[in-house]
């Protein structure tokens, strides 16, 4: 566990709430059984459907950029095996997470339940359409790449809310923090350069 904390600190993660969340979430419980040996290395881990989990230090940087507070509600696009979902759940009041692959969504639900994490709702569906039934959100975290933020996600973010998404074609992204204004999204900073899988859906890649 401390290896991941050290890696996060090296990546300029200094928010004690993010670091405490990482200490409280055993990554080994959120990777495939045959990848457990990699769980505490700061590397992406392969999961089904040619997907990979986000590198833990990068997840921590993205979460930190959202400047979350306890009573907020968050939308996560791309649940995977649920590790990042668990980090978010330790920091806010409720997380809605959407995953396009039903088997991954099911695995994430099992992983989260096994850790006693109850303030999460994992939905199967098109992440580019968000989950309007639970909107508006205080923050949105998108774990896949597209050249722009889908309009449906913008519409589900409250004014003053924050959104982080890898902006780019998939494979060479600028992970960007935005804030919602009355006019739309305002880019605030590039959190990191990274490589992400593509964001597929009605308002993403087809």
C-alpha positions in Angstrom: 0.0 0.0 0.0 2.7 2.5 1.0 4.4 1.9 -2.5 1.3 3.5 -4.0 1.3 6.4 -1.5 4.9 7.1 -2.3 4.2 7.0 -6.1 1.3 9.4 -5.6 3.4 11.8 -3.6 6.0 11.7 -6.4 3.2 12.6 -8.8 2.5 15.8 -6.7 -0.4 14.4 -4.8 -0.4 16.1 -1.5 -4.1 16.3 -0.5 -4.2 14.3 2.8 -7.8 13.2 2.0 -6.7 11.6 -1.2 -3.7 9.9 0.4 -5.9 8.6 3.2 -8.4 7.2 0.7 -5.6 5.4 -1.0 -4.5 3.9 2.4 -8.1 2.8 3.0 -8.6 1.0 -0.3 -6.7 -2.3 -0.9 -6.0 -2.3 -4.6 -5.5 -6.0 -4.6 -9.3 -6.3 -4.1 -9.9 -4.4 -7.3 -7.8 -6.2 -9.9 -8.3 -9.6 -11.7 -7.1 -12.5 -9.6 -4.3 -13.2 -12.1 -3.0 -9.7 -11.8 -2.8 -9.4 -8.0 1.0 -9.5 -8.1 0.8 -6.1 -9.8 -1.7 -4.6 -7.4 0.7 -2.5 -5.5 2.9 -1.4 -8.4 2.1 2.0 -9.8 1.1 0.6 -13.2 -2.1 0.1 -15.2 -3.5 -3.4 -14.9 -5.2 -5.3 -17.8 -8.9 -6.1 -17.4 -11.3 -7.8 -19.9 -12.4 -6.2 -23.2 -8.9 -4.9 -24.0 -9.3 -2.3 -21.2 -6.8 -1.3 -18.5 -7.2 0.2 -15.1 -5.9 3.7 -14.6 -2.4 4.0 -13.1 -3.0 4.6 -9.3 -0.9 7.8 -9.1 -2.8 9.2 -12.1 -6.1 8.3 -10.5 -5.0 10.1 -7.4 -4.0 13.2 -9.4 -7.3 13.3 -11.2 -9.3 12.9 -8.0 -7.2 15.6 -6.3 -7.8 18.0 -9.1 -11.6 17.8 -8.5 -11.1 19.4 -5.0 -13.9 17.2 -3.5 -15.7 17.9 -0.3 -17.5 15.4 1.8 -21.2 16.2 1.0 -20.8 16.2 -2.7 -22.2 13.8 -5.3 -19.9 12.5 -8.1 -20.4 10.9 -11.5 -17.7 8.5 -12.6 -17.6 7.5 -16.3 -15.8 4.2 -16.6 -16.0 2.0 -13.5 -13.7 -0.8 -14.5 -13.0 -3.0 -11.5 -14.0 -0.2 -9.1 -10.7 0.9 -7.5 -11.1 4.6 -8.5 -14.8 4.3 -7.6 -13.8 3.2 -4.1 -11.4 6.1 -3.7 -14.1 8.6 -4.6 -16.6 6.8 -2.3 -14.3 7.4 0.7 -14.2 11.1 -0.1 -17.8 12.1 -1.0 -21.4 11.4 0.1 -22.4 9.4 -3.0 -20.9 8.1 -6.3 -22.8 7.2 -9.4 -20.5 5.2 -11.7 -21.4 4.1 -15.2 -19.7 1.2 -17.1 -20.4 0.1 -20.7 -19.5 -3.6 -20.1 -22.1 -5.5 -18.0 -19.5 -8.0 -16.8 -17.2 -5.3 -15.6 -20.1 -3.5 -13.9 -21.0 -6.7 -12.1 -17.4 -7.3 -11.0 -17.1 -3.8 -9.7 -20.3 -4.2 -7.7 -19.0 -7.4 -6.1 -15.6 -5.8 -5.3 -17.2 -2.7 -3.7 -19.7 -4.8 -1.7 -16.9 -7.0 -0.5 -15.2 -3.9 1.0 -18.4 -2.7 2.6 -18.7 0.3 0.4 -22.4 1.2 0.1 -22.5 4.8 -1.0 -22.0 3.8 -4.7 -24.5 3.0 -7.5 -22.9 1.2 -10.5 -25.0 1.6 -13.7 -24.5 -0.3 -16.9 -24.8 1.9 -20.0 -23.4 4.5 -22.3 -21.1 6.7 -20.3 -21.2 9.5 -22.9 -24.9 10.0 -21.9 -24.1 10.1 -18.2 -26.8 9.2 -15.7 -29.4 12.0 -15.8 -31.6 10.4 -13.2 -29.0 11.2 -10.4 -28.0 14.7 -11.8 -27.0 17.3 -11.1 -23.5 16.3 -10.0 -20.9 18.4 -8.1 -18.1 16.7 -10.0 -17.6 14.3 -12.9 -14.5 12.1 -13.5 -14.2 10.6 -17.0 -11.7 7.7 -17.3 -11.6 7.5 -21.1 -10.4 9.8 -23.9 -12.3 11.9 -26.4 -11.4 15.2 -28.1 -14.2 17.1 -26.3 -16.4 16.7 -23.3 -19.8 15.1 -24.3 -22.6 17.7 -24.0 -24.7 15.4 -22.0 -22.1 15.4 -19.2 -21.8 19.2 -19.3 -25.6 19.4 -18.9 -25.5 17.1 -15.8 -22.8 19.1 -14.0 -24.0 21.9 -11.7 -22.8 25.4 -12.2 -19.6 25.7 -10.2 -19.0 21.9 -10.5 -15.7 20.5 -11.7 -15.0 17.9 -14.4 -11.8 16.0 -15.3 -11.4 14.2 -18.6 -8.6 13.1 -20.8 -8.9 15.3 -23.9 -7.5 13.7 -27.1 -7.9 10.9 -29.5 -7.0 8.0 -27.2 -3.3 7.2 -26.6 -1.9 10.8 -26.2 -4.1 12.9 -24.0 -4.1 16.1 -21.9 -6.0 15.2 -18.7 -7.9 18.5 -18.2 -9.7 20.1 -15.3 -12.8 22.1 -16.2 -15.3 24.2 -14.2 -19.0 24.6 -15.3 -20.0 28.2 -15.7 -23.4 29.6 -16.8 -22.0 29.7 -20.4 -20.5 26.2 -20.4 -17.2 24.5 -19.5 -14.2 26.6 -18.7 -10.8 24.8 -18.9 -8.7 25.5 -15.7 -5.6 23.4 -16.0 -3.9 20.4 -17.6 -3.6 17.9 -14.7 -1.3 15.5 -16.6 -0.3 14.1 -20.0 -1.3 10.5 -20.2 -2.5 7.6 -22.4 -6.1 6.5 -22.1 -8.5 4.1 -23.8 -11.1 5.7 -26.1 -14.4 6.9 -24.9 -17.1 5.0 -26.8 -20.8 5.8 -27.0 -23.4 7.9 -28.7 -21.5 11.1 -28.0 -18.0 9.6 -28.2 -16.4 7.1 -30.6 -18.6 4.7 -32.4 
